[in-house]
Amino acid sequence: MATKKTYIAWSLRIIVSALFILSALAKLSKGHLLDSPYFAISTFEVKQLYTIGFSEGFAPYFSRTLIGIELALGLLLLQNNWLRKFLIPVTIAMLAVFIGHLTYVTFLSGGNSGNCGCFGELLPMTPIEAIIKNIVAIGMLVYLFKLLPKVSNNGNFWILTTVLFATILGIYMLAPIQPPASNFTVSPMMETPQDTISEAVVPADTIKTENPITEAKKDTIKKIEVENINEPKKVKSGNAKFFPSIDKGKKILCYFVPGCDHCRTAAKELTEMRKKDAILPPLSVIFMNEEADLIPDFFKEAGATYPYTIIEVIPFWNILGKGKDTPGVKYLWNGNEIKYYWGISEDKFNGADLNVYLHKSFADLKK
């Protein structure tokens, strides 16, 4: 009987331990385990922590510490020091906090869509699925608590603290905290003055600063600017720091990740559209600084090279928009956002739909 209890107890310990270790490692992974720790943890911060009120300054420390704690709990559940008296109750309490947070998210959003972030972007899981997973884990830990015998000597507590600090430090070393987004000045790897599609088809745009205009004597008669009623009023989109002429006329602004297959598909479709119809406006790309060495290959697959700039991971997610995902394709007219496609679900890029918007007059768009 004792042997059977031991087998059951070890099975429960291994299963719950694996859940915590996988959860920690998944938050440091993009497509494969530990393939891109900084990208993965930054994405976790923007999509999960910023949305619940964490500041840009505090989120990097909280995320790395949380992942370190998860990894430490996963490892410590496999040893016997302070297991029954401390580790199991703390693990149950942590899961209960997660359930409380996920319940709140479910109340706000319904819980059947989106990614709760429990396993990062590696294994997307809805809030309801995560709640069920955590309840099952708590049930296993409660049963484990009852199976384990009471002991008078709980062991060496220093083992717990040593493992905890080691895992937290390891996370900080694996994904070092970068300077605040406002301090980044990432220059393009290569400036492309125009796209490689024939100028006879579509006028080219530029990302270089326009040549200075020779200063002329000022007119003494005050000029009155007449508003063109056939186009929207000019506004600042906030993207002129990347592309100076982006707020002049019709433009397509894309948000891509060089290694993203969906981004490449969208870019390829846009290239085909430009070749078939000259109405497609000049196109510019903002790339995330993740696998930037793949940009030449990205344009090769897209079938054309476009003006682009590169920005860091967190600033990229911020300008892409809260709750949004790549690929992002935005149709701008005089700086006004006419249509924005993003992600790979209901709001994903649709070339046929964009073509309809491009052929609409300003009067039709206002209807």
SULWOGI-V644287 format. One record per pair of residues at least 24 apart in sequence whose ideal C-beta (glycine too) atoms are under 6 Angstrom apart, sorted by the first residue. I is the first residue (numbers start at 0). GAP is how many residues later the second one is. D is the distance in whole Angstrom. If there is no record, write none. Layout:
<<I	GAP	D> <I	GAP	D>>
//
This chain:
<<4	142	5> <8	135	6> <8	138	5> <11	128	5> <11	132	4> <12	64	5> <15	61	6> <15	121	6> <15	124	6> <16	57	5> <16	60	4> <16	61	5> <19	50	5> <19	53	5> <19	54	3> <20	53	4> <22	47	5> <22	95	6> <22	96	6> <23	43	5> <23	46	4> <23	47	4> <25	93	4> <25	94	4> <25	96	4> <25	97	6> <26	40	5> <26	93	4> <28	93	5> <36	137	5> <36	138	4> <37	137	5> <38	251	5> <38	274	6> <39	80	5> <40	134	5> <41	271	4> <41	272	5> <42	78	6> <43	73	6> <43	76	6> <45	271	4> <47	69	4> <59	117	5> <63	107	5> <63	108	5> <64	103	6> <66	104	5> <67	99	4> <67	100	3> <67	103	4> <70	96	4> <71	91	5> <71	92	4> <71	95	4> <74	88	6> <75	87	6> <80	74	3> <80	75	5> <80	78	5> <81	72	5> <81	73	6> <81	75	6> <81	78	6> <83	64	5> <84	69	5> <87	53	5> <87	57	5> <90	50	6> <91	46	6> <91	49	5> <94	39	5> <94	42	6> <94	43	5> <97	36	5> <98	32	6> <98	35	5> <101	25	5> <101	28	5> <101	29	5> <180	133	5> <180	134	4> <183	128	5> <185	103	6> <185	124	5> <185	125	6> <185	126	6> <187	121	5> <187	122	6> <191	113	5> <191	115	5> <194	109	5> <194	111	5> <195	108	5> <195	109	5> <196	77	5> <196	107	5> <200	77	5> <201	72	5> <201	76	5> <204	77	3> <204	102	6> <206	36	5> <206	100	4> <229	132	6> <230	131	5> <231	101	5> <231	102	5> <231	104	5> <233	100	4> <233	101	6> <234	100	4> <234	101	6> <235	99	6> <236	95	6> <236	98	4> <241	67	5> <242	41	5> <246	88	4> <249	31	4> <249	83	5> <250	30	5> <250	31	6> <250	81	5> <251	29	5> <251	31	4> <252	31	6> <252	77	5> <252	79	6> <253	31	5> <253	75	5> <254	31	5> <254	65	5> <254	71	6> <254	73	3> <255	29	6> <255	31	6> <255	71	6> <256	31	5> <256	33	6> <256	69	5> <257	29	6> <257	33	5> <257	36	4> <257	37	5> <257	40	5> <258	32	4> <258	35	5> <259	66	5> <261	65	5> <261	82	5> <262	63	6> <262	64	4> <263	37	5> <265	61	4> <265	83	5> <266	35	4> <267	34	5> <267	35	6> <268	82	5> <270	31	5> <270	32	4> <270	33	5> <272	78	6> <278	79	5> <287	25	6> <287	28	4> <330	26	6>>
//
